[in-house]
Amino acid sequence: MAKARGALEALNYLVEKVSLMQSGVDLSRCAVLIVAGPQSALLDAEVKAVDTFLDNGGNALFMIDPFVKTGLERVIAKFGIVLEDDMVIDPASHFWADPSTPAVTDYNRHEVTTKLPLTFYPGAAALMPTAKPVAGVRVRPLVNYSRK
């Protein structure tokens, strides 16, 4: 995380740690709220702060590990995405002898992935579109993997 912070600051971004537990926390100054690797469920007040921020047009990056219930599952589902209680296992394309580290060389067409080379995703949580699309939201997977 320190390297990510340093890289963002080198690009002249202001990076601040925010406590979602503060009474009346003001996230309106955030260009992007990053929730990085929570190891346990967020408190109801924290989930509400994130939900309100997103409802008001905020942007967020969720870095959620597999098998961790964060409380953000319902917030993310509002955007047409299901966090499966699963880890990506790709028996067809993976690093060395570790199918839990998918190797991706062919990305779906998206401006974020146009110049990405071979990339590994160790211990990635599985994401899927909700069964019923959410009105006004378009979910477009960036990476596919062979299902187990």
Backbone as a chain_set.jsonl record, in Angstrom:
{"seq": "MAKARGALEALNYLVEKVSLMQSGVDLSRCAVLIVAGPQSALLDAEVKAVDTFLDNGGNALFMIDPFVKTGLERVIAKFGIVLEDDMVIDPASHFWADPSTPAVTDYNRHEVTTKLPLTFYPGAAALMPTAKPVAGVRVRPLVNYSRK", "coords": {"N": [[0.817, -1.183, 0.0], [2.03, 1.171, 0.632], [3.667, 1.64, -1.556], [1.746, 2.045, -3.541], [0.499, 4.342, -2.566], [2.703, 6.119, -2.686], [3.108, 6.174, -5.461], [0.721, 7.353, -6.356], [0.922, 9.842, -5.105], [3.18, 10.794, -6.424], [2.063, 11.39, -8.803], [0.818, 13.686, -8.221], [-1.501, 13.411, -6.677], [-3.476, 13.892, -3.799], [-3.294, 11.995, -1.009], [-5.117, 10.662, 1.55], [-5.702, 9.204, 4.738], [-8.768, 7.991, 5.864], [-11.12, 7.896, 8.428], [-13.873, 5.982, 8.647], [-15.482, 5.779, 10.775], [-15.746, 8.142, 12.097], [-17.947, 10.487, 13.451], [-20.302, 11.857, 11.343], [-18.617, 11.836, 9.09], [-17.013, 13.365, 6.327], [-16.983, 12.649, 3.103], [-17.004, 13.968, 0.746], [-14.874, 15.318, -0.409], [-13.359, 13.377, -1.53], [-11.956, 12.045, -4.438], [-11.713, 9.434, -5.181], [-12.646, 6.773, -3.215], [-10.858, 4.447, -1.511], [-11.131, 1.237, -0.432], [-9.217, -0.799, 1.151], [-8.476, -4.036, 1.362], [-10.069, -5.023, 3.715], [-10.156, -6.961, 6.7], [-12.121, -7.909, 8.266], [-15.652, -7.662, 8.988], [-17.083, -4.534, 8.143], [-18.344, -1.977, 10.273], [-21.816, -1.145, 10.765], [-22.205, 1.651, 10.553], [-19.974, 2.398, 9.078], [-20.395, 1.046, 6.634], [-22.723, 2.344, 5.861], [-21.739, 4.951, 5.486], [-20.071, 4.571, 3.241], [-21.974, 3.657, 1.4], [-23.688, 5.896, 1.22], [-21.879, 7.773, 0.187], [-21.401, 6.658, -2.366], [-24.012, 6.697, -3.383], [-24.282, 9.397, -3.703], [-22.877, 9.873, -5.978], [-20.173, 9.309, -5.774], [-16.907, 7.807, -6.322], [-15.392, 4.589, -6.075], [-12.877, 2.213, -5.112], [-12.734, -1.073, -4.459], [-10.866, -3.332, -2.722], [-11.044, -6.366, -2.129], [-10.557, -9.28, -0.356], [-10.849, -12.839, -1.002], [-13.304, -14.867, 0.696], [-13.805, -13.162, 2.828], [-16.182, -11.61, 4.631], [-17.41, -8.502, 4.291], [-19.484, -6.767, 4.683], [-19.977, -5.011, 2.735], [-21.14, -6.235, 0.62], [-23.876, -5.991, -0.112], [-23.939, -3.318, -0.863], [-22.257, -3.282, -3.085], [-23.684, -5.011, -4.712], [-25.782, -3.392, -5.48], [-24.822, -2.196, -7.688], [-24.837, -4.085, -9.591], [-23.115, -6.238, -9.235], [-21.91, -9.257, -7.936], [-20.233, -10.437, -5.159], [-18.723, -13.332, -5.002], [-18.568, -16.063, -2.693], [-15.9, -17.174, -2.899], [-12.801, -18.179, -4.432], [-10.859, -17.318, -7.254], [-10.08, -19.936, -9.312], [-8.136, -21.197, -11.742], [-7.733, -23.673, -13.777], [-6.805, -23.861, -16.357], [-5.147, -21.717, -17.126], [-2.581, -20.523, -15.449], [-0.18, -19.412, -12.961], [2.849, -21.089, -12.823], [2.588, -23.947, -10.959], [0.269, -23.333, -9.693], [-2.98, -23.089, -9.534], [-4.53, -21.22, -8.212], [-3.536, -18.813, -8.815], [-4.346, -17.103, -11.244], [-3.335, -16.591, -14.633], [-3.327, -14.018, -16.928], [-3.556, -13.165, -20.255], [-5.091, -12.292, -22.286], [-7.265, -9.829, -22.423], [-10.588, -8.487, -21.933], [-12.043, -6.075, -24.157], [-11.301, -2.909, -23.174], [-10.573, 0.383, -22.046], [-8.894, 0.46, -19.834], [-7.423, -1.863, -19.922], [-5.961, -1.995, -22.276], [-3.144, -1.966, -22.766], [-2.057, -3.865, -21.127], [0.246, -6.347, -20.163], [1.059, -9.863, -19.845], [-0.381, -10.861, -16.873], [-0.604, -11.649, -13.405], [-2.888, -12.847, -10.951], [-2.887, -13.455, -7.919], [-4.744, -15.258, -5.516], [-7.283, -14.079, -6.038], [-10.531, -12.725, -5.557], [-13.671, -13.986, -6.641], [-15.841, -12.427, -8.913], [-19.081, -11.703, -10.133], [-21.604, -10.753, -12.521], [-24.801, -9.589, -11.361], [-27.74, -11.688, -11.283], [-29.989, -10.479, -12.331], [-29.947, -7.669, -14.357], [-29.016, -4.343, -13.305], [-30.888, -1.434, -13.476], [-29.761, 1.262, -15.435], [-27.108, 0.726, -15.035], [-24.105, -0.6, -16.288], [-22.427, -3.546, -16.45], [-19.261, -4.67, -17.095], [-17.119, -7.162, -17.541], [-13.583, -7.236, -17.02], [-11.695, -9.197, -17.007], [-11.63, -12.6, -17.8], [-12.006, -15.989, -16.707], [-11.368, -19.513, -16.766], [-14.006, -21.501, -15.662], [-14.243, -23.48, -12.704]], "CA": [[0.0, 0.0, 0.0], [2.92, 2.328, 0.662], [4.086, 1.893, -2.935], [0.594, 2.617, -4.25], [0.371, 5.719, -2.085], [3.807, 6.889, -3.261], [2.873, 6.356, -6.895], [-0.348, 8.337, -6.511], [1.451, 11.148, -4.713], [4.089, 11.214, -7.491], [1.201, 11.932, -9.859], [0.217, 14.871, -7.604], [-2.751, 13.155, -5.969], [-3.431, 14.003, -2.349], [-3.763, 10.736, -0.444], [-5.387, 10.814, 2.978], [-6.379, 8.123, 5.435], [-10.062, 8.467, 6.351], [-11.806, 7.005, 9.359], [-15.312, 5.963, 8.371], [-16.184, 5.75, 12.056], [-15.939, 9.494, 12.615], [-19.321, 10.968, 13.365], [-20.485, 12.841, 10.271], [-17.456, 11.847, 8.195], [-17.295, 14.035, 5.061], [-16.216, 12.042, 2.014], [-17.26, 14.725, -0.478], [-13.604, 15.745, -1.016], [-12.684, 12.215, -2.125], [-12.152, 11.734, -5.85], [-11.895, 7.986, -5.142], [-12.534, 6.158, -1.908], [-10.262, 3.125, -1.645], [-11.296, 0.35, 0.713], [-8.122, -1.714, 0.825], [-8.268, -5.281, 2.075], [-10.59, -5.214, 5.075], [-10.008, -8.34, 7.166], [-13.333, -8.271, 8.999], [-16.822, -6.902, 8.56], [-17.17, -3.141, 8.52], [-19.483, -1.675, 11.125], [-22.956, -0.613, 10.021], [-21.979, 3.074, 10.27], [-18.979, 2.48, 8.004], [-21.068, 0.632, 5.395], [-23.649, 3.426, 5.516], [-20.936, 6.064, 4.964], [-19.66, 4.187, 1.885], [-23.194, 3.609, 0.595], [-24.118, 7.287, 1.001], [-20.885, 8.368, -0.712], [-21.664, 6.151, -3.715], [-25.329, 7.211, -3.79], [-24.101, 10.805, -4.079], [-22.056, 9.955, -7.188], [-18.758, 9.072, -5.492], [-16.2, 6.693, -6.954], [-14.704, 3.766, -5.093], [-12.122, 1.033, -5.493], [-12.797, -2.049, -3.383], [-9.857, -4.378, -2.826], [-11.613, -7.296, -1.166], [-10.007, -10.627, -0.431], [-11.858, -13.898, -0.961], [-13.723, -15.46, 1.969], [-13.957, -12.149, 3.87], [-17.472, -10.91, 4.592], [-17.088, -7.13, 4.685], [-20.675, -5.947, 4.867], [-20.132, -4.202, 1.524], [-21.714, -7.068, -0.434], [-25.156, -5.415, -0.588], [-23.62, -2.043, -1.516], [-21.699, -3.621, -4.39], [-24.775, -5.616, -5.497], [-26.599, -2.306, -6.035], [-24.198, -1.83, -8.96], [-24.925, -5.214, -10.503], [-21.974, -7.129, -9.06], [-21.979, -10.171, -6.799], [-18.973, -10.967, -4.642], [-18.949, -14.733, -4.677], [-17.806, -16.567, -1.565], [-15.091, -18.072, -3.701], [-11.551, -17.672, -4.971], [-10.685, -17.702, -8.648], [-9.2, -21.072, -9.588], [-8.117, -21.344, -13.19], [-6.88, -24.816, -14.112], [-6.32, -23.774, -17.731], [-4.133, -20.687, -17.313], [-2.168, -20.073, -14.132], [1.254, -19.297, -12.721], [3.575, -22.283, -12.442], [1.685, -25.056, -10.645], [-0.676, -22.783, -8.73], [-4.209, -22.655, -10.203], [-5.153, -20.093, -7.507], [-2.906, -17.601, -9.334], [-4.66, -17.049, -12.677], [-2.491, -15.821, -15.542], [-4.191, -13.427, -17.945], [-2.872, -12.524, -21.38], [-6.1, -11.792, -23.211], [-8.266, -9.078, -21.675], [-11.738, -7.967, -22.662], [-11.769, -4.738, -24.674], [-11.594, -1.818, -22.255], [-9.45, 1.319, -22.05], [-8.014, 0.169, -18.711], [-6.612, -3.059, -20.173], [-5.427, -2.019, -23.643], [-1.698, -2.215, -22.873], [-1.591, -4.761, -20.071], [0.906, -7.583, -20.604], [0.743, -11.008, -19.005], [-0.568, -10.424, -15.49], [-1.011, -12.697, -12.472], [-3.817, -12.39, -9.925], [-2.895, -14.465, -6.853], [-5.772, -15.16, -4.486], [-8.322, -13.126, -6.424], [-11.927, -13.047, -5.257], [-14.495, -14.118, -7.841], [-16.933, -11.47, -9.073], [-20.0, -12.045, -11.218], [-22.753, -9.842, -12.634], [-26.018, -10.074, -10.716], [-28.607, -12.446, -12.189], [-30.851, -9.497, -13.0], [-29.211, -6.412, -14.537], [-29.474, -3.18, -12.563], [-31.247, -0.348, -14.392], [-28.829, 2.375, -15.49], [-25.744, 0.272, -14.745], [-23.58, -1.576, -17.228], [-21.31, -4.309, -15.894], [-18.441, -5.216, -18.17], [-15.926, -7.815, -16.968], [-12.3, -6.931, -17.654], [-10.926, -10.425, -17.052], [-12.393, -13.854, -17.724], [-11.212, -17.142, -16.342], [-12.127, -20.755, -16.988], [-14.708, -21.875, -14.424], [-13.836, -24.786, -12.192]], "C": [[0.867, 1.256, 0.0], [3.407, 2.674, -0.748], [2.959, 2.522, -3.749], [0.404, 4.073, -3.853], [1.451, 6.598, -2.705], [3.609, 7.169, -4.737], [1.778, 7.393, -7.14], [0.138, 9.741, -6.162], [2.427, 11.679, -5.758], [3.324, 11.795, -8.681], [0.397, 13.135, -9.364], [-1.187, 14.653, -7.051], [-2.5, 13.356, -4.481], [-4.052, 12.734, -1.79], [-3.921, 10.934, 1.058], [-6.056, 9.563, 3.522], [-7.661, 8.713, 6.025], [-10.639, 7.429, 7.301], [-13.3, 7.094, 9.093], [-16.13, 5.964, 9.644], [-16.406, 7.133, 12.646], [-17.389, 9.903, 12.431], [-19.397, 12.046, 12.284], [-19.298, 12.941, 9.334], [-17.861, 12.439, 6.847], [-16.388, 13.463, 3.976], [-16.342, 12.837, 0.717], [-15.971, 15.205, -1.155], [-12.885, 14.612, -1.721], [-12.998, 12.105, -3.615], [-12.428, 10.245, -5.984], [-11.704, 7.533, -3.704], [-11.983, 4.747, -2.122], [-10.458, 2.373, -0.333], [-10.354, -0.816, 0.448], [-8.022, -2.871, 1.805], [-8.806, -5.384, 3.48], [-10.541, -6.689, 5.457], [-11.192, -8.815, 7.997], [-14.46, -7.364, 8.524], [-16.727, -5.445, 9.034], [-18.383, -2.968, 9.431], [-20.591, -1.053, 10.275], [-22.759, 0.853, 9.638], [-20.975, 3.26, 9.131], [-19.604, 2.114, 6.66], [-22.006, 1.737, 4.933], [-22.895, 4.621, 4.925], [-20.505, 5.789, 3.521], [-20.871, 4.217, 0.951], [-23.675, 5.014, 0.252], [-23.184, 7.986, 0.02], [-21.151, 7.944, -2.161], [-23.01, 6.645, -4.239], [-25.246, 8.662, -4.246], [-23.154, 10.975, -5.262], [-20.578, 9.739, -6.966], [-18.214, 7.857, -6.218], [-15.45, 5.905, -5.891], [-13.951, 2.628, -5.772], [-12.149, 0.113, -4.286], [-11.774, -3.139, -3.651], [-10.207, -5.405, -1.757], [-11.072, -8.696, -1.418], [-11.127, -11.664, -0.435], [-12.106, -14.369, 0.471], [-13.825, -14.463, 3.117], [-15.301, -11.459, 3.665], [-17.237, -9.512, 5.147], [-18.307, -6.309, 5.074], [-20.936, -5.068, 3.655], [-20.818, -4.969, 0.397], [-23.005, -6.469, -0.99], [-24.936, -4.081, -1.295], [-23.132, -2.308, -2.937], [-22.771, -4.231, -5.297], [-25.687, -4.558, -6.107], [-26.073, -1.865, -7.409], [-24.094, -3.027, -9.906], [-23.789, -6.212, -10.388], [-22.166, -7.966, -7.798], [-20.558, -10.593, -6.43], [-19.242, -12.406, -4.242], [-18.09, -15.13, -3.486], [-16.856, -17.633, -2.103], [-13.789, -17.384, -4.086], [-11.445, -18.143, -6.417], [-9.654, -18.826, -8.732], [-9.26, -21.29, -11.093], [-7.173, -22.484, -13.579], [-6.257, -24.714, -15.506], [-5.173, -22.785, -17.916], [-3.751, -20.112, -15.949], [-0.644, -20.024, -14.045], [1.805, -20.609, -12.201], [2.606, -23.416, -12.168], [0.592, -24.616, -9.671], [-1.942, -22.275, -9.426], [-4.95, -21.542, -9.465], [-4.473, -18.767, -7.856], [-3.139, -17.543, -10.842], [-3.679, -16.16, -13.438], [-3.377, -15.325, -16.675], [-3.332, -12.763, -19.008], [-3.856, -11.854, -22.32], [-7.234, -11.143, -22.416], [-9.449, -8.714, -22.563], [-11.432, -6.525, -23.071], [-12.248, -3.68, -23.681], [-10.374, -0.918, -22.213], [-8.457, 1.062, -20.913], [-7.036, -0.954, -19.039], [-5.892, -3.06, -21.513], [-3.944, -2.373, -23.738], [-1.164, -3.13, -21.777], [-0.935, -6.002, -20.666], [0.378, -8.758, -19.78], [0.714, -10.547, -17.55], [-1.049, -11.592, -14.656], [-1.882, -12.093, -11.384], [-3.884, -13.428, -8.801], [-4.006, -14.209, -5.838], [-6.894, -14.2, -4.79], [-9.71, -13.636, -6.047], [-12.711, -13.086, -6.563], [-15.633, -13.103, -7.799], [-17.794, -11.908, -10.243], [-21.059, -10.954, -11.328], [-23.951, -10.444, -11.901], [-26.885, -10.775, -11.75], [-29.513, -11.518, -12.98], [-30.068, -8.196, -13.126], [-29.85, -5.272, -13.739], [-29.72, -2.051, -13.56], [-30.226, 0.788, -14.291], [-27.377, 2.005, -15.217], [-25.327, -0.752, -15.789], [-22.357, -2.238, -16.604], [-20.559, -4.943, -17.052], [-17.191, -5.839, -17.559], [-14.667, -7.436, -17.751], [-11.501, -8.203, -17.904], [-11.876, -11.603, -16.979], [-11.446, -14.953, -17.28], [-12.052, -18.391, -16.614], [-12.73, -21.162, -15.651], [-14.248, -23.256, -13.995], [-14.924, -25.799, -12.37]], "O": [[0.485, 2.282, -0.564], [3.545, 3.847, -1.094], [3.194, 3.426, -4.551], [0.176, 4.933, -4.704], [1.162, 7.691, -3.192], [3.905, 8.264, -5.215], [1.903, 8.222, -8.042], [-0.197, 10.71, -6.845], [2.501, 12.89, -5.966], [3.86, 12.584, -9.458], [-0.573, 13.552, -9.997], [-1.975, 15.594, -6.963], [-1.429, 13.023, -3.973], [-5.212, 12.432, -2.069], [-2.98, 11.325, 1.748], [-6.876, 8.94, 2.847], [-7.644, 9.796, 6.61], [-10.643, 6.234, 7.007], [-13.916, 8.142, 9.286], [-17.348, 6.134, 9.598], [-17.175, 7.284, 13.595], [-17.978, 9.684, 11.373], [-18.648, 13.022, 12.311], [-19.0, 14.024, 8.83], [-18.898, 12.083, 6.286], [-15.192, 13.748, 3.93], [-15.827, 12.407, -0.315], [-15.976, 15.472, -2.356], [-11.908, 14.845, -2.432], [-14.164, 12.075, -4.009], [-13.262, 9.829, -6.788], [-10.712, 7.876, -3.061], [-12.585, 3.946, -2.837], [-10.014, 2.811, 0.728], [-10.641, -1.699, -0.361], [-7.547, -2.712, 2.93], [-8.072, -5.798, 4.378], [-10.845, -7.56, 4.642], [-11.259, -9.981, 8.386], [-14.244, -6.424, 7.759], [-16.342, -5.169, 10.17], [-19.338, -3.741, 9.353], [-20.333, -0.505, 9.203], [-23.105, 1.256, 8.527], [-21.113, 4.174, 8.318], [-19.371, 2.794, 5.661], [-22.076, 2.033, 3.74], [-23.364, 5.235, 3.966], [-20.57, 6.68, 2.675], [-20.793, 4.745, -0.158], [-24.031, 5.284, -0.895], [-23.636, 8.704, -0.872], [-21.127, 8.773, -3.07], [-23.13, 6.976, -5.418], [-26.041, 9.105, -5.075], [-22.679, 12.079, -5.527], [-19.787, 9.962, -7.883], [-18.965, 6.992, -6.67], [-14.937, 6.474, -4.927], [-14.327, 2.152, -6.843], [-11.652, 0.466, -3.217], [-11.815, -3.793, -4.693], [-9.729, -5.328, -0.625], [-11.124, -9.217, -2.532], [-12.222, -11.406, 0.066], [-11.233, -14.278, 1.334], [-13.922, -14.874, 4.273], [-15.524, -10.803, 2.648], [-16.906, -9.348, 6.322], [-18.178, -5.27, 5.721], [-21.994, -4.448, 3.553], [-21.054, -4.408, -0.673], [-23.204, -6.442, -2.205], [-25.667, -3.748, -2.227], [-23.549, -1.633, -3.878], [-22.77, -3.998, -6.506], [-26.303, -4.802, -7.145], [-26.793, -1.24, -8.188], [-23.36, -2.989, -10.894], [-23.52, -6.956, -11.331], [-22.533, -7.454, -6.74], [-19.788, -11.045, -7.277], [-19.919, -12.661, -3.246], [-17.001, -14.588, -3.296], [-16.988, -18.821, -1.806], [-13.693, -16.157, -4.066], [-11.892, -19.239, -6.756], [-8.516, -18.686, -8.284], [-10.331, -21.54, -11.646], [-5.964, -22.285, -13.697], [-5.285, -25.409, -15.8], [-4.314, -22.992, -18.774], [-4.492, -19.32, -15.366], [0.072, -20.517, -14.918], [1.28, -21.173, -11.241], [1.864, -23.813, -13.067], [0.057, -25.43, -8.918], [-1.968, -21.127, -9.868], [-5.894, -20.969, -10.009], [-4.787, -17.728, -7.275], [-2.256, -17.887, -11.628], [-3.253, -15.116, -12.945], [-4.09, -16.106, -17.307], [-2.492, -11.914, -18.71], [-3.489, -10.946, -23.067], [-8.057, -11.833, -21.814], [-9.326, -8.643, -23.786], [-10.654, -5.839, -22.409], [-13.44, -3.573, -23.389], [-9.249, -1.402, -22.331], [-7.285, 1.42, -21.034], [-5.935, -0.993, -18.49], [-5.258, -4.059, -21.853], [-3.531, -3.019, -24.701], [0.04, -3.167, -21.527], [-1.491, -6.634, -21.564], [-0.641, -8.638, -19.099], [1.657, -9.926, -17.061], [-1.811, -12.431, -15.135], [-1.648, -10.967, -10.943], [-4.84, -14.201, -8.736], [-4.184, -13.088, -5.363], [-7.414, -13.559, -3.877], [-10.018, -14.818, -6.197], [-12.443, -12.309, -7.48], [-16.301, -12.942, -6.777], [-17.283, -12.429, -11.235], [-21.377, -10.299, -10.336], [-24.093, -11.665, -11.831], [-26.785, -10.498, -12.945], [-29.772, -11.747, -14.161], [-29.577, -7.668, -12.128], [-31.063, -5.245, -13.53], [-28.862, -1.749, -14.389], [-29.873, 1.22, -13.194], [-26.512, 2.879, -15.172], [-26.091, -1.654, -16.134], [-21.377, -1.571, -16.273], [-21.134, -5.653, -17.877], [-16.299, -5.121, -17.107], [-14.688, -7.331, -18.977], [-10.737, -8.297, -18.865], [-12.819, -11.602, -16.188], [-10.232, -14.854, -17.459], [-13.279, -18.33, -16.682], [-12.045, -21.165, -14.629], [-13.905, -24.096, -14.828], [-14.756, -26.959, -11.995]]}, "num_chains": 1, "name": "protein.A"}
